Each structure stands twice: as C-alpha cells, then as structure tokens.
C-alpha cells in the first residue's frame, strides 16, 4: 500500500509531497483492522450509508493535498 501511495504521489494523483507513504498506509491499515471488528463494536452501523461515507471521507482527508 505504501508503494501505491508513493506511486500516486509521483504521478501527481496525491498532491502532498510531505505525506509519508508508510505512515499513511499504516494509518489506513489500522483503520481497516478496526473496521473488521465493527460488527461486534457498533453493529448498528454496518450497512449504513452515512457510516460508509464518513469512513470514505476520512481516508480521502488523509490522502488529500494539504
């Protein structure tokens, strides 16, 4: 994932040269691992469009240019 983020930076798809690809990838993977437990922690959110949109926006903010 870090290599993909670095490649996106080189291609201009991620316009933040200061973004550390390894830290960004680690953050995203940590989020994914947490989401894997969502069905036990917050089962009422599974399948909710607002929850999905909230998570997607968080990842976008992480990778967005500053």
N, CA, C and O atoms as a Tripos MOL2 file, in Angstrom:
@<TRIPOS>MOLECULE
protein
  264   263    66     0     0
PROTEIN
NO_CHARGES

@<TRIPOS>ATOM
      1 N           0.8320   -1.1790    0.0000 N.3       1 UNK1
      2 CA          0.0000    0.0000    0.0000 C.3       1 UNK1
      3 C           0.8810    1.2490    0.0000 C.2       1 UNK1
      4 O           0.5800    2.2170   -0.6990 O.2       1 UNK1
      5 N           1.9600    1.2370    0.7720 N.am      2 UNK2
      6 CA          2.8490    2.3970    0.8130 C.3       2 UNK2
      7 C           3.4430    2.6630   -0.5670 C.2       2 UNK2
      8 O           3.5850    3.8160   -0.9740 O.2       2 UNK2
      9 N           3.7880    1.5980   -1.2820 N.am      3 UNK3
     10 CA          4.3300    1.7700   -2.6380 C.3       3 UNK3
     11 C           3.2850    2.3780   -3.5570 C.2       3 UNK3
     12 O           3.6160    3.2020   -4.4100 O.2       3 UNK3
     13 N           2.0380    1.9860   -3.3980 N.am      4 UNK4
     14 CA          0.9550    2.5510   -4.1980 C.3       4 UNK4
     15 C           0.7520    4.0330   -3.9080 C.2       4 UNK4
     16 O           0.5280    4.8260   -4.8220 O.2       4 UNK4
     17 N           0.8300    4.3990   -2.6450 N.am      5 UNK5
     18 CA          0.6870    5.8040   -2.2710 C.3       5 UNK5
     19 C           1.8560    6.6100   -2.8310 C.2       5 UNK5
     20 O           1.6570    7.6990   -3.3680 O.2       5 UNK5
     21 N           3.0800    6.0770   -2.7070 N.am      6 UNK6
     22 CA          4.2560    6.7640   -3.2500 C.3       6 UNK6
     23 C           4.1330    6.9150   -4.7640 C.2       6 UNK6
     24 O           4.4770    7.9620   -5.3120 O.2       6 UNK6
     25 N           3.6450    5.8790   -5.4380 N.am      7 UNK7
     26 CA          3.4360    5.9630   -6.8850 C.3       7 UNK7
     27 C           2.4090    7.0150   -7.2490 C.2       7 UNK7
     28 O           2.5720    7.7360   -8.2330 O.2       7 UNK7
     29 N           1.3500    7.1050   -6.4560 N.am      8 UNK8
     30 CA          0.3260    8.1220   -6.7000 C.3       8 UNK8
     31 C           0.8900    9.5210   -6.4760 C.2       8 UNK8
     32 O           0.5040   10.4650   -7.1660 O.2       8 UNK8
     33 N           1.7940    9.6570   -5.5230 N.am      9 UNK9
     34 CA          2.4550   10.9470   -5.3250 C.3       9 UNK9
     35 C           3.2900   11.3040   -6.5580 C.2       9 UNK9
     36 O           3.2200   12.4270   -7.0570 O.2       9 UNK9
     37 N           4.0750   10.3460   -7.0440 N.am     10 UNK10
     38 CA          4.9200   10.6000   -8.2210 C.3      10 UNK10
     39 C           4.0850   10.9390   -9.4460 C.2      10 UNK10
     40 O           4.4940   11.7530  -10.2740 O.2      10 UNK10
     41 N           2.9130   10.3160   -9.5660 N.am     11 UNK11
     42 CA          2.0360   10.5410  -10.7160 C.3      11 UNK11
     43 C           1.2020   11.8070  -10.5710 C.2      11 UNK11
     44 O           0.4790   12.1820  -11.4940 O.2      11 UNK11
     45 N           1.2970   12.4670   -9.4230 N.am     12 UNK12
     46 CA          0.5260   13.6810   -9.2000 C.3      12 UNK12
     47 C          -0.9040   13.4290   -8.7710 C.2      12 UNK12
     48 O          -1.6980   14.3660   -8.6980 O.2      12 UNK12
     49 N          -1.2520   12.1750   -8.4850 N.am     13 UNK13
     50 CA         -2.6010   11.8410   -8.0410 C.3      13 UNK13
     51 C          -2.8030   12.2070   -6.5760 C.2      13 UNK13
     52 O          -3.9240   12.4850   -6.1490 O.2      13 UNK13
     53 N          -1.7230   12.2070   -5.8130 N.am     14 UNK14
     54 CA         -1.7180   12.7000   -4.4370 C.3      14 UNK14
     55 C          -0.7370   13.8580   -4.4510 C.2      14 UNK14
     56 O           0.4590   13.6830   -4.6830 O.2      14 UNK14
     57 N          -1.2680   15.0360   -4.1990 N.am     15 UNK15
     58 CA         -0.5010   16.2630   -4.4010 C.3      15 UNK15
     59 C           0.1620   16.7600   -3.1180 C.2      15 UNK15
     60 O           0.3350   17.9650   -2.9370 O.2      15 UNK15
     61 N           0.5310   15.8440   -2.2350 N.am     16 UNK16
     62 CA          1.1540   16.2310   -0.9730 C.3      16 UNK16
     63 C           2.4870   15.5050   -0.8540 C.2      16 UNK16
     64 O           2.5390   14.3520   -0.4260 O.2      16 UNK16
     65 N           3.5530   16.1810   -1.2320 N.am     17 UNK17
     66 CA          4.8810   15.5730   -1.1900 C.3      17 UNK17
     67 C           5.3320   15.2930    0.2420 C.2      17 UNK17
     68 O           6.2040   14.4530    0.4630 O.2      17 UNK17
     69 N           4.7480   15.9870    1.2110 N.am     18 UNK18
     70 CA          5.1360   15.8050    2.6130 C.3      18 UNK18
     71 C           4.4630   14.5780    3.2400 C.2      18 UNK18
     72 O           4.8590   14.1430    4.3210 O.2      18 UNK18
     73 N           3.4590   14.0260    2.5770 N.am     19 UNK19
     74 CA          2.7670   12.8550    3.1120 C.3      19 UNK19
     75 C           3.7180   11.6660    3.0990 C.2      19 UNK19
     76 O           4.2620   11.3120    2.0520 O.2      19 UNK19
     77 N           3.9160   11.0600    4.2420 N.am     20 UNK20
     78 CA          4.7890    9.8900    4.3540 C.3      20 UNK20
     79 C           3.9810    8.6560    3.9320 C.2      20 UNK20
     80 O           3.0210    8.2910    4.6110 O.2      20 UNK20
     81 N           4.3530    8.0120    2.8250 N.am     21 UNK21
     82 CA          3.5850    6.8660    2.3380 C.3      21 UNK21
     83 C           3.4600    5.7300    3.3580 C.2      21 UNK21
     84 O           2.4040    5.1040    3.4610 O.2      21 UNK21
     85 N           4.5210    5.4630    4.1040 N.am     22 UNK22
     86 CA          4.4610    4.3800    5.0840 C.3      22 UNK22
     87 C           3.5140    4.7150    6.2260 C.2      22 UNK22
     88 O           2.7390    3.8640    6.6630 O.2      22 UNK22
     89 N           3.5730    5.9490    6.7090 N.am     23 UNK23
     90 CA          2.6570    6.3470    7.7870 C.3      23 UNK23
     91 C           1.2120    6.3720    7.2990 C.2      23 UNK23
     92 O           0.3050    5.9510    8.0170 O.2      23 UNK23
     93 N           0.9960    6.8630    6.0800 N.am     24 UNK24
     94 CA         -0.3600    6.8920    5.5350 C.3      24 UNK24
     95 C          -0.9030    5.4730    5.3680 C.2      24 UNK24
     96 O          -2.0450    5.1900    5.7300 O.2      24 UNK24
     97 N          -0.0770    4.5910    4.8200 N.am     25 UNK25
     98 CA         -0.5090    3.2010    4.6310 C.3      25 UNK25
     99 C          -0.7990    2.5370    5.9790 C.2      25 UNK25
    100 O          -1.7750    1.8000    6.1140 O.2      25 UNK25
    101 N           0.0460    2.7980    6.9650 N.am     26 UNK26
    102 CA         -0.1680    2.2170    8.2960 C.3      26 UNK26
    103 C          -1.4550    2.7270    8.9130 C.2      26 UNK26
    104 O          -2.1830    1.9710    9.5560 O.2      26 UNK26
    105 N          -1.7390    4.0080    8.7210 N.am     27 UNK27
    106 CA         -2.9850    4.5830    9.2490 C.3      27 UNK27
    107 C          -4.2000    3.9380    8.6020 C.2      27 UNK27
    108 O          -5.1690    3.5940    9.2770 O.2      27 UNK27
    109 N          -4.1350    3.7800    7.2900 N.am     28 UNK28
    110 CA         -5.2620    3.1720    6.5730 C.3      28 UNK28
    111 C          -5.4410    1.7160    6.9990 C.2      28 UNK28
    112 O          -6.5700    1.2680    7.2000 O.2      28 UNK28
    113 N          -4.3480    0.9780    7.1370 N.am     29 UNK29
    114 CA         -4.4560   -0.4240    7.5420 C.3      29 UNK29
    115 C          -4.9970   -0.5460    8.9680 C.2      29 UNK29
    116 O          -5.7670   -1.4600    9.2620 O.2      29 UNK29
    117 N          -4.6000    0.3640    9.8470 N.am     30 UNK30
    118 CA         -5.1280    0.3570   11.2060 C.3      30 UNK30
    119 C          -6.6280    0.6260   11.1930 C.2      30 UNK30
    120 O          -7.3850   -0.0050   11.9300 O.2      30 UNK30
    121 N          -7.0490    1.5590   10.3580 N.am     31 UNK31
    122 CA         -8.4750    1.8410   10.2110 C.3      31 UNK31
    123 C          -9.2090    0.6010    9.6980 C.2      31 UNK31
    124 O         -10.2720    0.2470   10.2080 O.2      31 UNK31
    125 N          -8.6400   -0.0500    8.6980 N.am     32 UNK32
    126 CA         -9.2700   -1.2520    8.1380 C.3      32 UNK32
    127 C          -9.3790   -2.3490    9.1980 C.2      32 UNK32
    128 O         -10.4120   -3.0100    9.3090 O.2      32 UNK32
    129 N          -8.3140   -2.5390    9.9730 N.am     33 UNK33
    130 CA         -8.3560   -3.5740   11.0110 C.3      33 UNK33
    131 C          -9.4410   -3.2630   12.0370 C.2      33 UNK33
    132 O         -10.1310   -4.1660   12.5080 O.2      33 UNK33
    133 N          -9.5900   -1.9900   12.3830 N.am     34 UNK34
    134 CA        -10.6560   -1.6050   13.2960 C.3      34 UNK34
    135 C         -12.0310   -1.8430   12.7010 C.2      34 UNK34
    136 O         -12.9540   -2.2890   13.3830 O.2      34 UNK34
    137 N         -12.1530   -1.5340   11.4090 N.am     35 UNK35
    138 CA        -13.4430   -1.7370   10.7440 C.3      35 UNK35
    139 C         -13.8260   -3.2140   10.6870 C.2      35 UNK35
    140 O         -15.0080   -3.5560   10.6420 O.2      35 UNK35
    141 N         -12.8170   -4.0840   10.6900 N.am     36 UNK36
    142 CA        -13.0970   -5.5210   10.6650 C.3      36 UNK36
    143 C         -13.7980   -5.9770   11.9470 C.2      36 UNK36
    144 O         -14.4210   -7.0380   11.9780 O.2      36 UNK36
    145 N         -13.6920   -5.1750   12.9900 N.am     37 UNK37
    146 CA        -14.3420   -5.5100   14.2620 C.3      37 UNK37
    147 C         -15.6110   -4.6950   14.4890 C.2      37 UNK37
    148 O         -16.2330   -4.7960   15.5470 O.2      37 UNK37
    149 N         -15.9900   -3.9070   13.5250 N.am     38 UNK38
    150 CA        -17.1540   -3.0350   13.6880 C.3      38 UNK38
    151 C         -18.4290   -3.8180   13.9550 C.2      38 UNK38
    152 O         -19.3120   -3.3460   14.6720 O.2      38 UNK38
    153 N         -18.5320   -5.0100   13.3850 N.am     39 UNK39
    154 CA        -19.7650   -5.7720   13.5840 C.3      39 UNK39
    155 C         -19.9800   -6.1640   15.0360 C.2      39 UNK39
    156 O         -21.1150   -6.4110   15.4440 O.2      39 UNK39
    157 N         -18.9110   -6.2270   15.8260 N.am     40 UNK40
    158 CA        -19.0820   -6.5150   17.2500 C.3      40 UNK40
    159 C         -19.1060   -5.2400   18.0880 C.2      40 UNK40
    160 O         -19.7350   -5.2030   19.1450 O.2      40 UNK40
    161 N         -18.4240   -4.1940   17.6200 N.am     41 UNK41
    162 CA        -18.3510   -2.9570   18.3960 C.3      41 UNK41
    163 C         -19.5570   -2.0460   18.1710 C.2      41 UNK41
    164 O         -20.1270   -1.5090   19.1200 O.2      41 UNK41
    165 N         -19.9340   -1.8810   16.9190 N.am     42 UNK42
    166 CA        -21.0580   -0.9950   16.5630 C.3      42 UNK42
    167 C         -21.8770   -1.6430   15.4400 C.2      42 UNK42
    168 O         -21.9140   -1.1320   14.3210 O.2      42 UNK42
    169 N         -22.5250   -2.7590   15.7410 N.am     43 UNK43
    170 CA        -23.2220   -3.4970   14.6880 C.3      43 UNK43
    171 C         -24.3110   -2.6850   13.9950 C.2      43 UNK43
    172 O         -24.6440   -2.9610   12.8420 O.2      43 UNK43
    173 N         -24.8710   -1.6890   14.6790 N.am     44 UNK44
    174 CA        -25.9380   -0.8970   14.0760 C.3      44 UNK44
    175 C         -25.4310   -0.0470   12.9030 C.2      44 UNK44
    176 O         -26.2330    0.4340   12.1020 O.2      44 UNK44
    177 N         -24.1220    0.1420   12.7930 N.am     45 UNK45
    178 CA        -23.5740    0.9550   11.7080 C.3      45 UNK45
    179 C         -23.2980    0.1580   10.4320 C.2      45 UNK45
    180 O         -23.1350    0.7350    9.3570 O.2      45 UNK45
    181 N         -23.2460   -1.1550   10.5560 N.am     46 UNK46
    182 CA        -22.9450   -1.9800    9.3920 C.3      46 UNK46
    183 C         -24.0420   -1.7920    8.3380 C.2      46 UNK46
    184 O         -25.2270   -1.9780    8.6170 O.2      46 UNK46
    185 N         -23.6310   -1.4280    7.1450 N.am     47 UNK47
    186 CA        -24.5720   -1.2200    6.0460 C.3      47 UNK47
    187 C         -25.1470    0.1770    5.9670 C.2      47 UNK47
    188 O         -25.8740    0.4900    5.0250 O.2      47 UNK47
    189 N         -24.8380    1.0230    6.9350 N.am     48 UNK48
    190 CA        -25.3660    2.3900    6.9390 C.3      48 UNK48
    191 C         -24.5830    3.2670    5.9590 C.2      48 UNK48
    192 O         -23.3550    3.3250    6.0230 O.2      48 UNK48
    193 N         -25.2790    3.9370    5.0690 N.am     49 UNK49
    194 CA        -24.6370    4.7920    4.0750 C.3      49 UNK49
    195 C         -23.8680    5.9310    4.7270 C.2      49 UNK49
    196 O         -22.7830    6.2810    4.2630 O.2      49 UNK49
    197 N         -24.4010    6.5130    5.7860 N.am     50 UNK50
    198 CA        -23.7360    7.6250    6.4550 C.3      50 UNK50
    199 C         -22.3940    7.1770    7.0500 C.2      50 UNK50
    200 O         -21.4120    7.9160    6.9850 O.2      50 UNK50
    201 N         -22.3520    5.9880    7.6200 N.am     51 UNK51
    202 CA        -21.1160    5.4400    8.1820 C.3      51 UNK51
    203 C         -20.0980    5.1960    7.0770 C.2      51 UNK51
    204 O         -18.9340    5.5730    7.2110 O.2      51 UNK51
    205 N         -20.5220    4.5740    6.0000 N.am     52 UNK52
    206 CA        -19.6450    4.3090    4.8540 C.3      52 UNK52
    207 C         -19.0720    5.6160    4.3230 C.2      52 UNK52
    208 O         -17.8720    5.7100    4.0620 O.2      52 UNK52
    209 N         -19.9180    6.6170    4.1630 N.am     53 UNK53
    210 CA        -19.4730    7.9130    3.6460 C.3      53 UNK53
    211 C         -18.5010    8.5920    4.6130 C.2      53 UNK53
    212 O         -17.5360    9.2220    4.1800 O.2      53 UNK53
    213 N         -18.7490    8.4670    5.9100 N.am     54 UNK54
    214 CA        -17.8720    9.0480    6.9200 C.3      54 UNK54
    215 C         -16.4800    8.4330    6.8460 C.2      54 UNK54
    216 O         -15.4790    9.1480    6.8770 O.2      54 UNK54
    217 N         -16.4170    7.1070    6.7490 N.am     55 UNK55
    218 CA        -15.1290    6.4150    6.6670 C.3      55 UNK55
    219 C         -14.4130    6.7810    5.3710 C.2      55 UNK55
    220 O         -13.2130    7.0540    5.3860 O.2      55 UNK55
    221 N         -15.1310    6.7890    4.2540 N.am     56 UNK56
    222 CA        -14.5170    7.1490    2.9680 C.3      56 UNK56
    223 C         -13.9740    8.5680    2.9990 C.2      56 UNK56
    224 O         -12.8960    8.8260    2.4610 O.2      56 UNK56
    225 N         -14.6900    9.4810    3.6100 N.am     57 UNK57
    226 CA        -14.2310   10.8690    3.7060 C.3      57 UNK57
    227 C         -12.9770   10.9710    4.5680 C.2      57 UNK57
    228 O         -12.0940   11.7790    4.2830 O.2      57 UNK57
    229 N         -12.8930   10.1730    5.5990 N.am     58 UNK58
    230 CA        -11.7050   10.1720    6.4520 C.3      58 UNK58
    231 C         -10.4650    9.7220    5.6980 C.2      58 UNK58
    232 O          -9.3930   10.3080    5.8490 O.2      58 UNK58
    233 N         -10.6090    8.6840    4.8880 N.am     59 UNK59
    234 CA         -9.4810    8.2050    4.0830 C.3      59 UNK59
    235 C          -9.1100    9.2650    3.0440 C.2      59 UNK59
    236 O          -7.9280    9.5150    2.8090 O.2      59 UNK59
    237 N         -10.1030    9.8800    2.4280 N.am     60 UNK60
    238 CA         -9.8340   10.9290    1.4530 C.3      60 UNK60
    239 C          -9.0840   12.0960    2.0940 C.2      60 UNK60
    240 O          -8.1540   12.6370    1.4970 O.2      60 UNK60
    241 N          -9.4850   12.4830    3.3040 N.am     61 UNK61
    242 CA         -8.7930   13.5770    4.0040 C.3      61 UNK61
    243 C          -7.3460   13.2110    4.2890 C.2      61 UNK61
    244 O          -6.4570   14.0580    4.1980 O.2      61 UNK61
    245 N          -7.1090   11.9660    4.6310 N.am     62 UNK62
    246 CA         -5.7500   11.5210    4.9140 C.3      62 UNK62
    247 C          -4.8620   11.6480    3.6730 C.2      62 UNK62
    248 O          -3.6940   12.0260    3.7720 O.2      62 UNK62
    249 N          -5.4170   11.3350    2.5270 N.am     63 UNK63
    250 CA         -4.6320   11.3320    1.2950 C.3      63 UNK63
    251 C          -4.7460   12.6300    0.4940 C.2      63 UNK63
    252 O          -4.0550   12.8030   -0.5100 O.2      63 UNK63
    253 N          -5.6040   13.5300    0.9300 N.am     64 UNK64
    254 CA         -5.8370   14.7740    0.1760 C.3      64 UNK64
    255 C          -4.6470   15.7290    0.3110 C.2      64 UNK64
    256 O          -3.9120   15.7020    1.2980 O.2      64 UNK64
    257 N          -4.4870   16.5580   -0.6940 N.am     65 UNK65
    258 CA         -3.4270   17.5760   -0.5890 C.3      65 UNK65
    259 C          -3.7120   18.5340    0.5530 C.2      65 UNK65
    260 O          -4.8650   18.8190    0.8780 O.2      65 UNK65
    261 N          -2.6650   19.0120    1.1390 N.am     66 UNK66
    262 CA         -2.8210   19.9560    2.2340 C.3      66 UNK66
    263 C          -2.5620   21.3470    1.7550 C.2      66 UNK66
    264 O          -2.6440   22.2950    2.5360 O.2      66 UNK66
@<TRIPOS>BOND
     1     1     2 1
     2     2     3 1
     3     3     4 2
     4     3     5 am
     5     5     6 1
     6     6     7 1
     7     7     8 2
     8     7     9 am
     9     9    10 1
    10    10    11 1
    11    11    12 2
    12    11    13 am
    13    13    14 1
    14    14    15 1
    15    15    16 2
    16    15    17 am
    17    17    18 1
    18    18    19 1
    19    19    20 2
    20    19    21 am
    21    21    22 1
    22    22    23 1
    23    23    24 2
    24    23    25 am
    25    25    26 1
    26    26    27 1
    27    27    28 2
    28    27    29 am
    29    29    30 1
    30    30    31 1
    31    31    32 2
    32    31    33 am
    33    33    34 1
    34    34    35 1
    35    35    36 2
    36    35    37 am
    37    37    38 1
    38    38    39 1
    39    39    40 2
    40    39    41 am
    41    41    42 1
    42    42    43 1
    43    43    44 2
    44    43    45 am
    45    45    46 1
    46    46    47 1
    47    47    48 2
    48    47    49 am
    49    49    50 1
    50    50    51 1
    51    51    52 2
    52    51    53 am
    53    53    54 1
    54    54    55 1
    55    55    56 2
    56    55    57 am
    57    57    58 1
    58    58    59 1
    59    59    60 2
    60    59    61 am
    61    61    62 1
    62    62    63 1
    63    63    64 2
    64    63    65 am
    65    65    66 1
    66    66    67 1
    67    67    68 2
    68    67    69 am
    69    69    70 1
    70    70    71 1
    71    71    72 2
    72    71    73 am
    73    73    74 1
    74    74    75 1
    75    75    76 2
    76    75    77 am
    77    77    78 1
    78    78    79 1
    79    79    80 2
    80    79    81 am
    81    81    82 1
    82    82    83 1
    83    83    84 2
    84    83    85 am
    85    85    86 1
    86    86    87 1
    87    87    88 2
    88    87    89 am
    89    89    90 1
    90    90    91 1
    91    91    92 2
    92    91    93 am
    93    93    94 1
    94    94    95 1
    95    95    96 2
    96    95    97 am
    97    97    98 1
    98    98    99 1
    99    99   100 2
   100    99   101 am
   101   101   102 1
   102   102   103 1
   103   103   104 2
   104   103   105 am
   105   105   106 1
   106   106   107 1
   107   107   108 2
   108   107   109 am
   109   109   110 1
   110   110   111 1
   111   111   112 2
   112   111   113 am
   113   113   114 1
   114   114   115 1
   115   115   116 2
   116   115   117 am
   117   117   118 1
   118   118   119 1
   119   119   120 2
   120   119   121 am
   121   121   122 1
   122   122   123 1
   123   123   124 2
   124   123   125 am
   125   125   126 1
   126   126   127 1
   127   127   128 2
   128   127   129 am
   129   129   130 1
   130   130   131 1
   131   131   132 2
   132   131   133 am
   133   133   134 1
   134   134   135 1
   135   135   136 2
   136   135   137 am
   137   137   138 1
   138   138   139 1
   139   139   140 2
   140   139   141 am
   141   141   142 1
   142   142   143 1
   143   143   144 2
   144   143   145 am
   145   145   146 1
   146   146   147 1
   147   147   148 2
   148   147   149 am
   149   149   150 1
   150   150   151 1
   151   151   152 2
   152   151   153 am
   153   153   154 1
   154   154   155 1
   155   155   156 2
   156   155   157 am
   157   157   158 1
   158   158   159 1
   159   159   160 2
   160   159   161 am
   161   161   162 1
   162   162   163 1
   163   163   164 2
   164   163   165 am
   165   165   166 1
   166   166   167 1
   167   167   168 2
   168   167   169 am
   169   169   170 1
   170   170   171 1
   171   171   172 2
   172   171   173 am
   173   173   174 1
   174   174   175 1
   175   175   176 2
   176   175   177 am
   177   177   178 1
   178   178   179 1
   179   179   180 2
   180   179   181 am
   181   181   182 1
   182   182   183 1
   183   183   184 2
   184   183   185 am
   185   185   186 1
   186   186   187 1
   187   187   188 2
   188   187   189 am
   189   189   190 1
   190   190   191 1
   191   191   192 2
   192   191   193 am
   193   193   194 1
   194   194   195 1
   195   195   196 2
   196   195   197 am
   197   197   198 1
   198   198   199 1
   199   199   200 2
   200   199   201 am
   201   201   202 1
   202   202   203 1
   203   203   204 2
   204   203   205 am
   205   205   206 1
   206   206   207 1
   207   207   208 2
   208   207   209 am
   209   209   210 1
   210   210   211 1
   211   211   212 2
   212   211   213 am
   213   213   214 1
   214   214   215 1
   215   215   216 2
   216   215   217 am
   217   217   218 1
   218   218   219 1
   219   219   220 2
   220   219   221 am
   221   221   222 1
   222   222   223 1
   223   223   224 2
   224   223   225 am
   225   225   226 1
   226   226   227 1
   227   227   228 2
   228   227   229 am
   229   229   230 1
   230   230   231 1
   231   231   232 2
   232   231   233 am
   233   233   234 1
   234   234   235 1
   235   235   236 2
   236   235   237 am
   237   237   238 1
   238   238   239 1
   239   239   240 2
   240   239   241 am
   241   241   242 1
   242   242   243 1
   243   243   244 2
   244   243   245 am
   245   245   246 1
   246   246   247 1
   247   247   248 2
   248   247   249 am
   249   249   250 1
   250   250   251 1
   251   251   252 2
   252   251   253 am
   253   253   254 1
   254   254   255 1
   255   255   256 2
   256   255   257 am
   257   257   258 1
   258   258   259 1
   259   259   260 2
   260   259   261 am
   261   261   262 1
   262   262   263 1
   263   263   264 2
@<TRIPOS>SUBSTRUCTURE
     1 UNK1         2 RESIDUE 1 A UNK
     2 UNK2         6 RESIDUE 1 A UNK
     3 UNK3        10 RESIDUE 1 A UNK
     4 UNK4        14 RESIDUE 1 A UNK
     5 UNK5        18 RESIDUE 1 A UNK
     6 UNK6        22 RESIDUE 1 A UNK
     7 UNK7        26 RESIDUE 1 A UNK
     8 UNK8        30 RESIDUE 1 A UNK
     9 UNK9        34 RESIDUE 1 A UNK
    10 UNK10       38 RESIDUE 1 A UNK
    11 UNK11       42 RESIDUE 1 A UNK
    12 UNK12       46 RESIDUE 1 A UNK
    13 UNK13       50 RESIDUE 1 A UNK
    14 UNK14       54 RESIDUE 1 A UNK
    15 UNK15       58 RESIDUE 1 A UNK
    16 UNK16       62 RESIDUE 1 A UNK
    17 UNK17       66 RESIDUE 1 A UNK
    18 UNK18       70 RESIDUE 1 A UNK
    19 UNK19       74 RESIDUE 1 A UNK
    20 UNK20       78 RESIDUE 1 A UNK
    21 UNK21       82 RESIDUE 1 A UNK
    22 UNK22       86 RESIDUE 1 A UNK
    23 UNK23       90 RESIDUE 1 A UNK
    24 UNK24       94 RESIDUE 1 A UNK
    25 UNK25       98 RESIDUE 1 A UNK
    26 UNK26      102 RESIDUE 1 A UNK
    27 UNK27      106 RESIDUE 1 A UNK
    28 UNK28      110 RESIDUE 1 A UNK
    29 UNK29      114 RESIDUE 1 A UNK
    30 UNK30      118 RESIDUE 1 A UNK
    31 UNK31      122 RESIDUE 1 A UNK
    32 UNK32      126 RESIDUE 1 A UNK
    33 UNK33      130 RESIDUE 1 A UNK
    34 UNK34      134 RESIDUE 1 A UNK
    35 UNK35      138 RESIDUE 1 A UNK
    36 UNK36      142 RESIDUE 1 A UNK
    37 UNK37      146 RESIDUE 1 A UNK
    38 UNK38      150 RESIDUE 1 A UNK
    39 UNK39      154 RESIDUE 1 A UNK
    40 UNK40      158 RESIDUE 1 A UNK
    41 UNK41      162 RESIDUE 1 A UNK
    42 UNK42      166 RESIDUE 1 A UNK
    43 UNK43      170 RESIDUE 1 A UNK
    44 UNK44      174 RESIDUE 1 A UNK
    45 UNK45      178 RESIDUE 1 A UNK
    46 UNK46      182 RESIDUE 1 A UNK
    47 UNK47      186 RESIDUE 1 A UNK
    48 UNK48      190 RESIDUE 1 A UNK
    49 UNK49      194 RESIDUE 1 A UNK
    50 UNK50      198 RESIDUE 1 A UNK
    51 UNK51      202 RESIDUE 1 A UNK
    52 UNK52      206 RESIDUE 1 A UNK
    53 UNK53      210 RESIDUE 1 A UNK
    54 UNK54      214 RESIDUE 1 A UNK
    55 UNK55      218 RESIDUE 1 A UNK
    56 UNK56      222 RESIDUE 1 A UNK
    57 UNK57      226 RESIDUE 1 A UNK
    58 UNK58      230 RESIDUE 1 A UNK
    59 UNK59      234 RESIDUE 1 A UNK
    60 UNK60      238 RESIDUE 1 A UNK
    61 UNK61      242 RESIDUE 1 A UNK
    62 UNK62      246 RESIDUE 1 A UNK
    63 UNK63      250 RESIDUE 1 A UNK
    64 UNK64      254 RESIDUE 1 A UNK
    65 UNK65      258 RESIDUE 1 A UNK
    66 UNK66      262 RESIDUE 1 A UNK
